Amino acid sequence: MNRKQRRTASKTRPPNPPDGIFAAAVQSHRDGRLGDAERLYRQVLAADPGNADCLHRLGVIAHQQGKQEQAVELMRRAIAQNAGNASYHLHLGLALDALGRLEEAVISCRKALALEPGLPDAHNNLGVLLQRQGRHEEALACYRRAGDLAPQLVEAHNNAGHALLELGRFAEAQDCYRRVIELAPGLAGGHVNLGLALKSAGEFEGACASFQRALAVEPAQADILMALAAAQLALGDHREALASSLRALAAQEAPETRRLFVQCVKDIEIEGEAAGLRPLVLRALRENWDRPDDLARVCADLIKQNPAIALLRRPDLGCGEFAILGSDDLLLALLSRAPNQDLELEALLTAARNGLLHIAQQPSQDGLAFSCALARQCFINEYVFAQDAGEAEQAVQLQAALAAALEQGVSVDPFQVAAVAAYFPLMSTAHAPRLLERSWPDEIEALLTQQIREPMEERALRTGIPALTRVKDDVSCLVQKQYEENPYPRWVGAANAGPRQRLVPYLRHTFPFASVEGQGRGEGLDILVAGCGTGRNAIETTQKFEGARTLAIDLSVSSLAHAARKTRELGIRAIDYAQADILELGCMERRFDLIEAVGVLHHLADPFAGWRGLTSLLKPHGFMLAGFYSREGRRDLPESETMAAKVTAADVRRARRHLVEQGSLVTERVDFFTTSTCRDLLFHVQEHRLTLTEIGGFLRAHNLKLLGFLLEDAVVAAYRKRFPGDPGAVNLDHWQAYEKDHPDTFSGMYQFWLQKTL
């Protein structure tokens, strides 16, 4: 280069940065002043574009700021300048991980370790990545190596505990968490994790103690309080669980704490003063914290504690009593949101309905709110309340008078509308749509929406529901007829969805001992809900899982129309409904990641034929949630009757009255309290009851692996105590022995998750 060229170059080249700029940048970075650090690093780069340290540190700042693509680009430029620096590869792995590029992140971590095998952080980070891929044994080895290299590295011991939990090695996990507590006794997370490991092993008292120690460090941490409440529930200590759930709710009102409150309060027996619970139960019911039906029994207990209601004389209820009933907000909410599940309250409501017939003939200004809420309850429970011949005749006459008034265009009193709606769906009244042409109080408007507008919407939706298969099997035709007459179940609110989850991690968490194959299936999840009924399960499942696309099928178009209306009401677009017979699905080409078949296969002529057909629709390593009636669990119920197809609503009401008079335990089942569910319970046209031996034989013959039953923690813990050699609780011979000694274990039904092994 000659003198002129040197002079030109000196004019265009940035001047060397002042001494100490790089050191100042590093100090700013350490102090968390990222903007200053970035500015100073860039000054250095202006003078020295190939400065690998500056490129790398700018990449770290981008990573800290969430700019992962920029971080990867800068770190790769640094590595291009100096590929022998282990830290560069280690931090690149972090940025790639943040972008979800796990395999590339693993490669970067391994390169870092190849350059510097003694980096404990690199071993720990590699373990985290491998664990996210479900490679728990490899992850554990990485954490162990990190702990050996740096015995004081709390994170390595903690992560080793997590891996051991995933592997179902609870005692070893507990040892890891105890080591964490030794190293960092003031870290609440160590106590929490030890509690979770103890809870997973069924050691609920120890778990509670650990959670309490964590709370001593962080007293108002909602997650810890929720974990404590779950352990207390498993111990059967409902009152302490409720107290913990109330503290969690006060600390953080979120979908998770709201659902926990419902789970803790739903089975509690209300004693003494419960004024503090009433407002929360009312909110939970109105705001749909979970399924409204789950709150029905505690609502009834709270309502019966109202002194004014407790003093009402049942046989003779008039406007004054209706005004008292209408002043109880919780009663009005229950009647409008869920079927009552309490016989005492049912007796009061039955008497009130009879009284409404007389009030309708002598209109008053008092009690309209309660009258309309009672009519909405009767629609929800499908007119299950008992009535004598004289009462029934009066109701028929009142309905005829309403129809005549509508035909003639004369005035109609609101109480007359409410009284008719309490005995018959308004749509069954001649000229009922004309009610929509008139102006009404808000309470009547809500009643008209429930009994006229929504049924009209369902009629319109019926025409758009496709038929995927024929329904030609004789039994399928009988079942179809039953559910066309009584769609099952009629519901108002579904469970609160909460944050969406990926299916495989959900199953690994739910069944920690099971070997669940698959990578997370977050890119899309094809679901089939077979026998979806009125759609509540299909809606809840679709909302629960990330990337869900659901096909929901049923024999009954009436049920499907109800499901479609509720789905549209909730703004859900990821569910398609279709009419189909499970026995005819063999020609379907679509395959599914998850098939849900709960409470449907035992209503087929041949449950195992239907089950085989559904199994053939699973993708390789696909999952199934299945449910069957237990022979032992339904021993107190009559066998299906040959004339069940001819059962009427009046037959159901008579059977209920007889069972109540007998004091039968059947009256304690939740299905006893609506016409469709009670008919399903007592008079189904086709019902098979299975044993675990039969189920086990099918699983072995069709390459299905049992992941586990859906049961309360306390039940699983009791099983493990009896059969310690089966920590995964999947030995069906053992379960059959357990059920023999505890015959109500599966009184609802067997519900269990499976995975296809081929």
C-alpha positions in Angstrom: 0.0 0.0 0.0 1.5 3.4 -1.0 1.4 6.6 1.0 -1.7 7.9 -0.7 -3.6 4.6 -0.2 -2.6 4.6 3.5 -3.9 8.2 3.9 -7.2 7.3 2.2 -7.6 4.2 4.4 -7.0 6.2 7.6 -9.8 8.5 6.6 -12.4 5.7 6.1 -11.5 3.4 8.9 -13.2 4.0 12.3 -10.7 5.2 14.9 -9.6 2.8 17.5 -11.9 2.9 20.6 -10.6 4.5 23.7 -8.9 2.1 26.2 -11.3 0.6 28.7 -14.5 0.7 26.5 -14.7 -3.1 26.4 -14.2 -3.3 30.2 -16.9 -0.6 30.7 -19.3 -2.6 28.5 -18.7 -5.7 30.4 -19.3 -3.9 33.7 -22.5 -2.3 32.4 -23.6 -5.8 31.3 -22.9 -7.2 34.8 -24.8 -4.4 36.4 -27.9 -5.1 34.2 -27.6 -1.9 32.2 -28.2 -3.7 28.9 -28.7 -0.6 26.8 -25.4 1.0 27.9 -23.6 -2.3 27.5 -25.0 -2.8 23.9 -23.9 0.7 22.9 -20.4 0.2 24.2 -20.0 -3.2 22.6 -21.1 -1.7 19.3 -18.4 1.0 19.6 -15.9 -1.8 20.0 -17.3 -3.6 17.0 -17.2 -0.4 14.9 -13.4 -0.4 15.3 -13.0 -4.2 15.3 -15.9 -5.9 13.3 -14.5 -9.4 13.9 -14.3 -9.1 17.7 -15.7 -12.5 18.8 -16.2 -11.5 22.4 -18.3 -8.5 21.5 -20.4 -10.4 19.0 -21.0 -13.1 21.6 -21.9 -10.7 24.3 -24.3 -8.8 22.0 -25.9 -12.1 21.3 -26.3 -12.7 25.0 -28.0 -9.3 25.4 -30.3 -10.1 22.5 -31.1 -13.4 24.2 -31.8 -11.6 27.5 -34.1 -9.2 25.7 -36.1 -12.1 24.0 -34.7 -11.4 20.5 -33.7 -15.0 19.9 -33.2 -14.9 16.1 -30.9 -12.0 16.5 -29.1 -13.7 19.4 -28.5 -16.9 17.2 -27.2 -14.8 14.3 -24.7 -12.9 16.5 -23.5 -16.0 18.4 -22.9 -17.9 15.1 -20.8 -14.9 13.9 -18.8 -15.1 17.1 -18.3 -18.9 16.6 -17.2 -18.2 13.1 -14.4 -16.1 14.5 -13.5 -18.4 17.4 -15.1 -21.9 17.2 -13.0 -23.1 20.2 -14.7 -21.1 22.9 -17.1 -23.5 24.8 -19.2 -20.6 26.3 -20.1 -19.5 22.8 -21.6 -22.9 22.0 -23.3 -23.1 25.4 -25.1 -19.8 25.1 -26.0 -20.5 21.5 -27.8 -23.6 22.8 -29.8 -21.4 25.2 -31.0 -19.2 22.4 -31.8 -22.2 20.1 -33.8 -23.7 23.0 -35.8 -20.5 23.4 -36.7 -20.8 19.8 -37.9 -24.4 20.3 -35.1 -25.8 18.2 -34.2 -28.5 20.7 -32.2 -30.8 18.5 -29.9 -27.9 17.4 -29.6 -26.8 21.0 -28.5 -30.3 22.1 -25.8 -30.2 19.4 -24.5 -26.9 20.6 -24.4 -28.1 24.2 -22.5 -31.2 23.2 -20.0 -29.1 21.3 -19.4 -27.0 24.4 -18.7 -30.1 26.4 -16.4 -31.5 23.7 -14.3 -28.4 24.1 -14.5 -28.1 27.9 -15.8 -31.4 29.5 -15.6 -29.9 33.0 -18.3 -27.3 32.6 -21.0 -28.1 35.1 -23.5 -25.6 33.6 -23.2 -27.2 30.2 -23.9 -30.7 31.6 -26.9 -29.2 33.5 -28.2 -27.4 30.4 -27.8 -30.5 28.3 -29.8 -32.4 30.9 -32.7 -29.9 30.7 -32.8 -30.2 26.9 -32.8 -34.0 27.0 -35.5 -34.0 29.6 -37.7 -31.8 27.4 -37.3 -34.5 24.8 -38.5 -37.2 27.2 -35.0 -38.7 27.5 -35.1 -38.8 31.3 -32.3 -41.3 31.9 -29.8 -39.4 29.7 -30.9 -36.2 31.4 -30.4 -37.7 34.8 -26.8 -38.7 33.9 -26.1 -35.1 32.9 -27.4 -33.7 36.1 -25.4 -36.3 38.1 -22.3 -35.3 36.3 -23.0 -31.6 36.9 -23.5 -32.4 40.6 -20.2 -34.3 40.7 -18.3 -31.4 39.1 -20.0 -28.8 41.3 -21.4 -30.4 44.5 -22.8 -27.0 45.6 -24.7 -26.5 42.3 -28.3 -26.4 43.7 -29.9 -26.4 40.2 -28.2 -29.7 39.3 -29.5 -31.6 42.3 -33.0 -30.0 41.8 -33.1 -31.0 38.2 -32.0 -34.5 39.0 -34.9 -34.7 41.4 -37.2 -33.7 38.5 -35.8 -36.4 36.2 -36.2 -39.0 38.9 -39.8 -38.0 39.5 -40.5 -38.4 35.8 -38.9 -41.9 36.0 -41.1 -42.8 39.0 -38.1 -43.2 41.3 -39.7 -41.2 44.1 -37.3 -42.1 47.0 -34.3 -41.1 45.0 -36.0 -37.9 44.0 -36.7 -37.1 47.6 -33.0 -37.5 48.4 -32.1 -35.0 45.7 -34.6 -32.5 47.0 -33.3 -33.0 50.6 -29.8 -32.2 49.3 -31.3 -29.0 47.7 -32.7 -28.1 51.1 -29.4 -28.7 52.8 -27.7 -26.4 50.3 -30.4 -23.7 50.3 -32.7 -24.0 53.3 -34.3 -20.7 52.6 -35.4 -21.7 49.1 -39.1 -22.5 49.2 -38.8 -24.5 45.9 -36.8 -27.2 47.6 -39.5 -27.8 50.1 -42.2 -27.7 47.5 -40.4 -30.2 45.3 -39.8 -32.5 48.2 -43.5 -32.3 49.0 -44.5 -33.2 45.4 -42.1 -36.2 45.5 -43.7 -37.3 48.8 -47.2 -36.8 47.4 -46.4 -38.8 44.3 -45.3 -41.6 46.5 -48.6 -41.5 48.5 -46.9 -40.0 51.6 -49.5 -37.3 52.0 -48.7 -36.3 55.6 -45.1 -35.8 54.8 -46.1 -33.8 51.7 -48.3 -31.5 53.8 -45.4 -30.9 56.2 -43.1 -30.0 53.3 -45.6 -27.6 51.8 -46.1 -26.0 55.2 -42.3 -25.4 55.5 -42.3 -23.9 52.1 -45.2 -21.6 53.2 -43.1 -20.5 56.2 -40.7 -19.0 53.6 -43.3 -17.7 51.1 -46.6 -17.5 53.1 -48.8 -16.2 50.3 -47.6 -18.3 47.3 -50.7 -19.5 45.5 -48.9 -22.5 43.9 -47.7 -23.8 47.2 -51.1 -23.4 48.8 -52.7 -25.3 45.9 -50.3 -28.1 46.3 -51.0 -28.2 50.0 -54.8 -28.3 49.4 -54.4 -31.2 47.0 -52.4 -33.2 49.5 -55.0 -32.4 52.2 -57.7 -33.6 49.9 -55.9 -36.8 49.4 -55.8 -37.3 53.1 -59.5 -36.8 53.2 -59.2 -33.6 55.2 -61.7 -31.6 53.2 -61.9 -28.7 55.7 -58.2 -28.1 55.8 -58.1 -28.4 52.0 -60.9 -25.8 51.7 -59.0 -23.5 54.1 -55.8 -23.8 52.0 -57.8 -23.3 48.8 -59.3 -20.1 50.2 -55.9 -18.8 51.0 -54.7 -19.6 47.5 -57.7 -17.8 46.0 -57.0 -14.8 48.2 -53.4 -14.8 47.0 -54.1 -15.2 43.3 -57.5 -15.4 41.8 -56.9 -17.4 38.6 -58.6 -20.2 36.7 -56.5 -22.8 38.6 -57.3 -21.4 42.1 -61.0 -21.1 41.2 -61.2 -24.7 40.0 -59.4 -25.8 43.2 -62.0 -24.0 45.3 -64.8 -25.9 43.6 -63.1 -29.2 44.0 -62.5 -28.6 47.7 -66.0 -27.2 48.5 -68.1 -29.5 46.4 -68.1 -32.5 48.8 -67.8 -30.7 52.1 -70.6 -31.0 54.7 -71.7 -27.6 55.7 -72.0 -27.2 59.5 -72.7 -24.2 61.6 -72.0 -20.7 60.2 -71.1 -20.7 56.6 -71.8 -17.1 55.6 -68.2 -16.7 54.4 -68.6 -19.5 51.8 -71.9 -18.4 50.4 -70.6 -15.4 48.3 -67.8 -17.4 46.8 -70.1 -20.3 46.0 -72.5 -17.9 44.4 -69.7 -16.4 42.3 -68.3 -19.8 41.4 -71.8 -20.8 40.1 -72.5 -17.6 38.2 -69.0 -17.2 36.7 -68.6 -20.9 35.8 -65.4 -21.5 37.8 -66.0 -25.2 37.0 -68.9 -27.4 36.1 -72.0 -25.9 37.8 -73.3 -29.4 38.6 -70.3 -29.9 40.9 -71.6 -27.2 43.2 -75.2 -28.4 43.4 -75.0 -30.2 46.7 -73.0 -27.6 48.6 -75.5 -25.0 47.2 -78.4 -27.0 48.6 -76.7 -27.2 52.0 -76.2 -23.4 52.1 -79.7 -22.7 50.9 -81.2 -24.9 53.6 -79.2 -22.9 56.2 -81.2 -19.8 55.3 -83.6 -19.6 58.3 -86.4 -18.0 56.2 -86.4 -21.0 53.8 -86.0 -23.6 56.6 -89.3 -22.3 58.2 -91.4 -22.6 55.0 -94.4 -24.9 55.2 -94.0 -27.3 52.3 -97.7 -28.2 51.5 -98.9 -24.6 51.1 -96.7 -22.2 49.3 -98.1 -18.9 48.0 -96.9 -15.5 46.9 -95.4 -14.6 50.2 -93.3 -17.7 50.3 -92.3 -17.2 46.7 -91.0 -13.7 47.6 -88.9 -15.3 50.4 -87.5 -17.9 48.0 -86.9 -15.3 45.4 -84.8 -13.3 47.9 -82.2 -16.0 48.1 -79.7 -15.3 45.3 -77.9 -18.6 45.6 -81.2 -20.5 45.2 -82.0 -18.5 42.0 -78.6 -19.1 40.6 -78.7 -22.9 41.3 -82.1 -23.3 39.7 -80.9 -21.5 36.6 -77.5 -23.1 36.3 -77.6 -26.8 37.3 -80.0 -29.6 38.3 -80.7 -29.7 42.0 -79.2 -32.8 43.7 -80.8 -32.7 47.1 -84.0 -34.6 48.0 -85.0 -32.2 50.7 -84.7 -29.2 48.4 -86.5 -31.2 45.7 -89.5 -31.7 48.0 -89.6 -28.0 48.6 -89.4 -27.2 44.9 -92.0 -29.8 44.1 -94.4 -28.2 46.5 -93.6 -24.7 45.2 -94.3 -25.8 41.6 -97.8 -27.0 42.8 -98.3 -23.7 44.5 -97.4 -21.9 41.2 -100.5 -23.4 39.6 -102.6 -21.5 42.0 -100.6 -18.3 41.9 -100.9 -18.3 38.1 -104.7 -18.1 38.5 -104.4 -15.2 41.0 -101.6 -13.1 39.6 -99.5 -11.0 42.0 -96.4 -8.8 41.8 -94.4 -10.9 44.2 -92.4 -14.0 43.4 -91.9 -13.7 39.7 -88.1 -14.1 39.9 -88.4 -17.4 41.8 -91.3 -18.6 39.6 -89.2 -18.2 36.5 -86.1 -19.7 38.1 -88.2 -22.7 39.2 -89.5 -23.1 35.6 -85.9 -23.0 34.3 -84.9 -25.7 36.8 -87.8 -27.9 35.6 -86.6 -27.5 32.0 -83.0 -28.4 33.1 -84.1 -31.5 35.0 -86.5 -32.4 32.2 -89.6 -32.2 34.4 -88.5 -34.9 36.8 -90.5 -33.7 39.8 -93.3 -36.0 40.9 -96.9 -34.9 40.3 -100.3 -36.4 41.1 -103.2 -36.8 38.6 -105.0 -33.7 39.8 -101.9 -31.5 39.5 -101.1 -32.9 36.1 -104.7 -32.1 34.9 -104.5 -28.6 36.2 -101.2 -28.1 34.3 -102.7 -29.4 31.1 -105.6 -27.0 31.4 -103.3 -24.0 32.1 -101.3 -24.9 29.0 -104.4 -25.1 26.9 -105.5 -21.7 28.2 -102.1 -20.2 27.3 -102.3 -21.6 23.8 -105.8 -20.2 23.4 -104.7 -16.7 24.6 -101.9 -16.7 22.2 -104.1 -17.8 19.3 -106.6 -15.0 20.1 -104.0 -12.4 20.8 -105.3 -11.5 24.3 -103.1 -10.6 27.2 -101.1 -13.2 29.2 -99.9 -12.8 32.7 -96.2 -13.6 33.3 -97.0 -16.0 36.1 -99.1 -18.1 33.6 -96.1 -18.3 31.3 -93.9 -19.4 34.2 -96.4 -21.9 35.5 -96.8 -23.6 32.1 -93.0 -23.6 31.6 -92.6 -25.4 35.0 -94.6 -28.3 33.7 -94.0 -28.4 29.9 -91.3 -27.0 27.6 -92.8 -23.8 26.2 -92.1 -24.9 22.7 -94.6 -27.8 23.2 -97.3 -25.2 23.6 -99.3 -24.2 20.5 -98.4 -20.8 19.1 -95.5 -20.5 21.6 -93.3 -18.4 19.2 -95.9 -15.6 19.5 -94.6 -15.1 23.1 -91.5 -13.6 21.5 -93.5 -10.8 19.9 -94.5 -9.4 23.2 -92.7 -7.3 25.8 -91.9 -9.1 29.1 -90.0 -8.6 32.3 -86.3 -9.8 32.2 -87.1 -13.0 34.1 -89.6 -14.1 31.5 -87.2 -13.1 28.7 -84.6 -15.4 30.2 -87.2 -18.2 30.3 -88.2 -17.6 26.7 -84.6 -17.8 25.6 -84.1 -21.1 27.4 -87.4 -22.7 26.2 -88.1 -21.1 22.8 -85.2 -19.2 21.3 -82.5 -21.9 22.0 -84.7 -24.8 21.0 -85.5 -23.0 17.7 -81.8 -22.5 17.2 -81.2 -26.2 17.7 -83.9 -27.1 15.2 -82.1 -24.9 12.7 -78.7 -26.5 13.5 -80.0 -30.0 13.0 -80.2 -29.5 9.2 -76.4 -28.8 9.0 -75.3 -31.9 10.9 -73.9 -34.4 8.4 -74.4 -38.2 8.7 -71.1 -40.0 8.4 -72.6 -43.5 8.6 -75.9 -45.2 8.5 -77.6 -46.3 11.8 -78.9 -49.7 11.0 -78.0 -52.0 13.9 -81.1 -52.9 15.9 -79.6 -52.0 19.2 -78.1 -48.8 17.9 -81.5 -47.8 16.6 -83.0 -48.3 20.1 -80.2 -46.3 21.7 -80.7 -43.6 19.1 -84.4 -43.4 19.9 -83.8 -43.1 23.6 -81.4 -40.2 23.2 -83.6 -38.4 20.6 -86.3 -38.4 23.3 -83.9 -37.6 26.2 -80.7 -36.0 25.0 -78.0 -36.8 27.6 -77.2 -34.8 29.6 -78.9 -31.3 29.3 -76.3 -28.9 30.7 -75.8 -25.2 31.1 -72.1 -24.7 31.9 -68.9 -26.7 31.1 -65.7 -26.8 33.1 -63.4 -23.8 33.1 -60.8 -24.5 30.4 -57.7 -23.0 32.0 -54.4 -22.9 30.2 -54.1 -25.3 27.3 -51.8 -28.3 27.8 -49.8 -30.6 25.4 -51.1 -34.1 25.5 -47.9 -36.1 26.1 -46.6 -33.9 29.0 -50.1 -34.0 30.5 -50.1 -37.8 30.5 -46.6 -38.0 31.8 -47.5 -35.8 34.7 -50.8 -37.6 35.4 -49.2 -41.1 35.2 -45.5 -40.6 36.4 -44.8 -44.3 36.5 -46.0 -44.9 32.9 -43.8 -45.0 29.9 -45.6 -42.5 27.7 -44.2 -42.5 24.2 -44.2 -39.4 21.9 -42.9 -35.9 21.7 -45.6 -33.6 22.9 -47.8 -33.5 19.8 -48.1 -29.7 20.1 -48.1 -29.1 16.3 -51.7 -30.4 16.1 -53.9 -33.0 17.7 -56.6 -34.9 15.9 -59.2 -36.0 18.4 -62.3 -38.2 18.0 -64.9 -38.0 20.7 -67.1 -41.1 20.1 -70.6 -40.9 21.7 -70.3 -37.2 22.4 -73.9 -36.8 23.5 -74.7 -33.1 24.2 -71.1 -32.1 23.7 -69.8 -31.1 27.1 -66.9 -33.6 27.2 -66.0 -32.7 23.6 -65.9 -29.0 24.4 -63.8 -29.5 27.6 -61.3 -31.9 25.9 -60.9 -29.5 22.9 -60.3 -26.6 25.2 -57.9 -28.5 27.3 -55.3 -29.6 24.7 -53.0 -27.5 22.6 -53.6 -27.7 18.9 -56.8 -29.8 19.2 -59.0 -30.4 16.2 -62.0 -32.5 17.2 -64.6 -34.7 15.4 -67.4 -35.4 17.8 -70.0 -38.1 16.8 -73.2 -39.4 18.2 -76.3 -41.4 17.2 -78.7 -38.7 18.3 -79.2 -35.6 16.2 -81.1 -34.0 19.0 -78.0 -34.4 21.3 -75.7 -33.1 18.5 -77.8 -30.0 17.9 -77.6 -29.2 21.6 -73.8 -29.7 21.4 -73.5 -27.5 18.3 -75.5 -24.7 19.9 -73.4 -24.7 23.1 -70.2 -24.8 21.0 -71.3 -21.8 19.0 -72.3 -20.1 22.2 -68.8 -20.5 23.6 -67.2 -19.3 20.3 -65.3 -22.6 19.7 -64.4 -23.3 16.1 -62.3 -26.4 16.4 -65.1 -29.0 16.7 -67.0 -30.7 13.9 -70.2 -32.6 14.8 -71.6 -35.5 12.8 -74.1 -38.3 13.2 -72.5 -41.8 13.1 -72.7 -45.3 14.6 -69.4 -46.4 16.1 -70.1 -49.9 14.6 -70.0 -48.4 11.1 -66.8 -46.4 11.3 -64.5 -49.1 9.8 -64.5 -47.4 6.4 -63.2 -44.1 7.8 -59.8 -43.1 6.4 -59.0 -40.4 9.0 -56.8 -41.4 11.9 -56.6 -39.8 15.3 -54.0 -39.0 18.0 -56.6 -39.3 20.7 -59.9 -41.1 20.9 -62.3 -40.5 23.8 -64.9 -43.1 24.3 -66.3 -42.7 27.8 -69.7 -44.2 28.7 -70.6 -45.2 25.1 -69.2 -48.6 24.3 -71.2 -50.4 27.0 -74.4 -49.3 25.2 -73.5 -51.1 22.0 -74.8 -54.6 21.1 -71.2 -55.7 21.2 -69.0 -53.4 23.2 -65.8 -55.2 22.1 -66.7 -54.9 18.4 -67.0 -51.1 18.8 -63.8 -50.9 20.8 -61.9 -52.8 18.1 -63.2 -50.4 15.5 -62.1 -47.4 17.4 -58.7 -48.9 18.1 -58.2 -49.3 14.4 -58.7 -45.6 14.0 -55.8 -44.7 16.3 -52.5 -43.5 14.8 -49.4 -45.5 15.8 -48.7 -44.7 19.5 -52.1 -42.9 19.7 -54.0 -42.5 23.0 -57.4 -43.5 24.1 -59.5 -42.4 27.1 -62.1 -45.2 27.7 -64.9 -45.7 30.2 -67.0 -48.7 31.0 -69.6 -49.6 33.6 -68.3 -51.9 36.3 -70.3 -54.9 37.2 -69.3 -54.6 40.9 -69.8 -50.8 40.9 -73.4 -51.0 39.6 -74.5 -54.0 41.8 -77.2 -51.9 43.5 -78.9 -51.0 40.2 -81.4 -53.1 38.3 -80.3 -54.9 35.2 -81.5 -53.3 31.9 -85.2 -54.3 31.3 -86.4 -55.7 28.1 -89.2 -53.1 27.9 -86.8 -50.2 28.5 -87.4 -48.9 25.0 -91.0 -48.1 26.0 -90.2 -46.2 29.1 -91.8 -42.7 29.4 -91.0 -39.7 31.5 -94.0 -40.7 33.7 -92.4 -44.1 34.3 -89.1 -42.5 35.4 -91.0 -40.2 37.8 -92.9 -43.2 39.3 -89.7 -45.2 39.7 -88.0 -42.3 41.4 -90.9 -41.9 43.9 -90.7 -45.6 44.7 -87.0 -45.5 45.3 -87.3 -42.4 47.5 -90.0 -44.1 49.6 -87.7 -47.1 49.9 -84.8 -45.0 51.1 -82.7 -46.6 48.3 -79.0 -45.6 48.1 -79.6 -45.1 44.3 -81.1 -41.7 45.3 -77.6 -40.6 46.3 -76.3 -40.9 42.8 -76.1 -37.6 40.9 -77.8 -39.2 37.9 -81.0 -39.6 39.9 -82.0 -36.0 39.5 -82.9 -35.4 35.9 -85.1 -37.4 33.6 -82.5 -38.2 30.9 -79.8 -39.2 33.5 -82.2 -41.2 35.6 -83.6 -43.0 32.6 -79.9 -43.8 31.6 -79.3 -45.0 35.2 -82.4 -47.2 35.6 -83.9 -48.0 32.2 -81.3 -47.9 29.5 -82.3 -50.0 26.4 -78.8 -51.6 26.3 -76.2 -51.8 29.0 -73.2 -54.1 29.5 -71.3 -54.3 32.8 -67.7 -55.4 32.5 -65.1 -56.8 34.7 -61.4 -55.9 34.8 -60.6 -59.4 33.6 -62.6 -58.8 30.4 -60.9 -55.4 29.9 -57.5 -56.8 30.5 -58.0 -59.6 27.9 -59.0 -57.0 25.3 -55.9 -54.8 26.0 -53.5 -57.8 25.6 -55.2 -58.9 22.4 -55.1 -55.4 20.7 -51.7 -54.0 21.7 -53.0 -51.5 24.1 -50.9 -50.4 27.1 -52.8 -49.2 30.2 -51.3 -45.9 31.5 -53.6 -45.7 34.5 -57.0 -45.1 35.9 -58.6 -41.7 36.6 -59.0 -41.9 40.4 -58.6 -39.7 43.4 -55.1 -39.6 44.9 -56.2 -41.2 48.1 -57.6 -44.3 46.3 -54.4 -44.8 44.3 -52.3 -44.4 47.5 -54.4 -47.0 49.3 -54.0 -49.4 46.3 -50.2 -48.8 46.3 -50.0 -49.5 50.1 -51.7 -52.8 49.5 -49.7 -53.6 46.3 -46.3 -51.9 46.7 -44.9 -53.9 43.9 -47.1 -52.1 41.4 -46.3 -48.4 41.9 -47.8 -47.5 38.5 -51.2 -49.0 39.7 -51.8 -50.8 36.4 -52.0 -54.5 37.4 -55.7 -55.4 36.6 -55.6 -58.6 38.6 -54.6 -56.6 41.7 -57.3 -54.0 40.9 -59.9 -56.7 40.7 -58.9 -57.9 44.1 -59.0 -54.3 45.4 -62.4 -53.7 43.9 -63.8 -56.8 45.5 -62.8 -55.4 48.9 -63.8 -51.8 48.0 -66.8 -52.3 45.7 -67.7 -48.6 45.4 -64.2 -47.7 43.9 -65.6 -47.7 40.4 -69.3 -46.9 41.2 -69.4 -44.4 38.4 -67.4 -46.4 35.8 -63.9 -47.6 35.0 -62.2 -44.6 33.3 -58.6 -45.2 32.1 -56.0 -44.0 29.6 -54.4 -46.3 27.1 -51.7 -46.0 24.5 -51.5 -48.0 21.3 -48.1 -49.8 21.2 -48.0 -50.4 17.5 
